């Protein structure tokens, strides 16, 4: 089963959802605002992404950057869980494996759903 972790009103997420819907790909949508990710999810996404999955171009990160950057790695994970708008999105997982973070149409076209 495909799962999308995201925020419903994010423009990038909307593009990803349109892509999946046009391809008639079923997925479970989990809204960060209603169900914040666990530290384990943040760690897993970070392993896939190569660093913690923070959207460093986003408004929330820019607003909280100094506070976030001063934290230890463990505290950063907790901070991300509490400030979910910082997460690069959407995050796609298939069978509990991360397969994409963010939306790039060409990358999505190459995924095996």
LUMROMI-458582 format. One record per residue (C-alpha): residue number from 1; residue in three letters; z negated, y negated, x negated. Coordinates in nm, 4 decimals. Each point is the difference from the previous one (the first is absolute). Layout:
BEGIN
REC,n,res,zz,yy,xx
REC,NUM,ALA,Z,Y,X
...
END
This chain:
BEGIN
REC,n,res,zz,yy,xx
REC,1,UNK,0.0000,0.0000,0.0000
REC,2,UNK,0.0865,-0.3495,-0.1204
REC,3,UNK,-0.2749,-0.2617,0.0102
REC,4,UNK,0.0451,-0.3745,-0.0447
REC,5,UNK,-0.3038,-0.2025,-0.1017
REC,6,UNK,0.0565,-0.3694,0.0575
REC,7,UNK,-0.0674,-0.3150,0.1999
REC,8,UNK,0.1992,-0.0278,0.3208
REC,9,UNK,0.0979,-0.3671,-0.0240
REC,10,UNK,0.1202,0.0075,-0.3627
REC,11,UNK,0.3719,-0.0821,-0.0357
REC,12,UNK,0.0540,0.2620,-0.2706
REC,13,UNK,-0.1648,0.2626,0.2181
REC,14,UNK,0.2202,-0.1011,0.2917
REC,15,UNK,0.3095,0.0602,-0.2155
REC,16,UNK,-0.1275,0.3434,-0.1025
REC,17,UNK,-0.0763,0.0918,0.3611
REC,18,UNK,0.3472,-0.1089,0.1135
REC,19,UNK,0.1521,0.2144,-0.2764
REC,20,UNK,-0.1989,0.3090,0.1018
REC,21,UNK,0.0619,-0.0586,0.3706
REC,22,UNK,0.3768,-0.0354,-0.0498
REC,23,UNK,-0.0004,0.3284,-0.1936
REC,24,UNK,-0.2064,0.1570,0.2813
REC,25,UNK,-0.2710,0.0983,-0.2456
REC,26,UNK,-0.3352,0.0663,0.1650
REC,27,UNK,-0.3098,-0.1363,-0.1680
REC,28,UNK,-0.3625,-0.0688,0.0712
REC,29,UNK,-0.0849,-0.3703,-0.0378
REC,30,UNK,-0.3469,-0.0821,-0.1298
REC,31,UNK,-0.0898,-0.3689,0.0116
REC,32,UNK,-0.2202,-0.1149,-0.2915
REC,33,UNK,-0.1635,-0.2548,0.2298
REC,34,UNK,-0.1211,0.2675,0.2427
REC,35,UNK,-0.0565,0.2851,-0.2462
REC,36,UNK,-0.0635,-0.1234,-0.3544
REC,37,UNK,0.1047,0.2391,-0.2767
REC,38,UNK,-0.2620,0.2027,-0.1820
REC,39,UNK,-0.0662,-0.0392,-0.3720
REC,40,UNK,0.1665,0.3401,-0.0461
REC,41,UNK,0.3219,-0.1292,0.1597
REC,42,UNK,-0.0047,-0.3126,-0.2170
REC,43,UNK,-0.0412,0.2186,-0.3117
REC,44,UNK,0.2839,0.2315,0.1087
REC,45,UNK,0.2301,-0.2928,0.0700
REC,46,UNK,-0.0948,-0.1505,-0.3346
REC,47,UNK,0.0941,0.3200,-0.1802
REC,48,UNK,0.3417,-0.0081,0.1670
REC,49,UNK,0.0474,-0.3756,-0.0555
REC,50,UNK,-0.1199,0.0032,-0.3619
REC,51,UNK,-0.2769,-0.2493,0.0737
REC,52,UNK,-0.2139,-0.0869,0.2975
REC,53,UNK,0.2374,-0.0692,0.2919
REC,54,UNK,-0.0533,-0.3746,0.0224
REC,55,UNK,0.2721,-0.2352,0.1175
REC,56,UNK,-0.0322,-0.2595,-0.2748
REC,57,UNK,0.2626,-0.2205,0.1664
REC,58,UNK,-0.1948,-0.0140,0.3261
REC,59,UNK,-0.2047,-0.2882,0.1363
REC,60,UNK,-0.3214,0.2042,0.0224
REC,61,UNK,0.0149,0.1075,-0.3647
REC,62,UNK,0.0723,-0.3543,-0.1153
REC,63,UNK,-0.2947,-0.1276,0.2022
REC,64,UNK,-0.2396,0.2677,-0.1318
REC,65,UNK,0.1497,0.0545,-0.3462
REC,66,UNK,-0.2823,-0.1413,-0.2119
REC,67,UNK,-0.2678,0.1912,0.1911
REC,68,UNK,0.2042,0.3228,-0.0050
REC,69,UNK,0.0960,-0.0160,-0.3676
REC,70,UNK,-0.3652,-0.0451,-0.1052
REC,71,UNK,-0.0992,0.3346,0.1550
REC,72,UNK,-0.0364,0.3394,-0.1671
REC,73,UNK,0.2649,0.2596,0.0927
REC,74,UNK,-0.2374,0.1742,0.2431
REC,75,UNK,-0.0961,-0.3291,0.1640
REC,76,UNK,0.3701,-0.0940,0.0281
REC,77,UNK,0.0597,0.3089,0.2134
REC,78,UNK,-0.2848,-0.0963,0.2331
REC,79,UNK,0.1293,-0.3578,0.0114
REC,80,UNK,0.3477,0.1204,0.0985
REC,81,UNK,-0.1485,0.2164,0.2774
REC,82,UNK,-0.1789,-0.3060,0.1346
REC,83,UNK,0.3019,-0.2324,-0.0417
REC,84,UNK,0.2862,0.2149,0.1231
REC,85,UNK,0.2491,-0.2867,0.0127
REC,86,UNK,0.0087,0.0270,-0.3807
REC,87,UNK,0.1638,0.3437,0.0119
REC,88,UNK,0.3695,0.0260,-0.0800
REC,89,UNK,0.1593,0.1372,0.3127
REC,90,UNK,0.1099,0.2066,0.1688
REC,91,UNK,-0.1312,0.3161,-0.1609
REC,92,UNK,0.1857,0.3158,0.1023
REC,93,UNK,-0.1512,0.3425,-0.0393
REC,94,UNK,0.1383,0.3403,0.0831
REC,95,UNK,-0.2411,0.2923,0.0164
REC,96,UNK,-0.2702,-0.2077,-0.1746
REC,97,UNK,0.2293,-0.0901,-0.2903
REC,98,UNK,0.0989,-0.3607,-0.0583
REC,99,UNK,0.3785,-0.0355,0.0049
REC,100,UNK,0.0493,-0.3795,0.0168
REC,101,UNK,-0.1851,-0.3281,-0.0288
REC,102,UNK,0.1720,-0.3124,0.1241
REC,103,UNK,0.3421,-0.0025,0.1604
REC,104,UNK,0.3291,0.0262,-0.1817
REC,105,UNK,0.2825,0.1172,0.2254
REC,106,UNK,0.1930,0.1707,-0.2804
REC,107,UNK,-0.3133,0.1856,-0.1114
REC,108,UNK,-0.0747,0.1071,0.3571
REC,109,UNK,0.3562,0.1314,0.0355
REC,110,UNK,-0.0705,0.2389,-0.2879
REC,111,UNK,-0.3224,0.1376,0.1454
REC,112,UNK,-0.0190,0.3474,0.1515
REC,113,UNK,-0.1677,-0.0453,0.3355
END
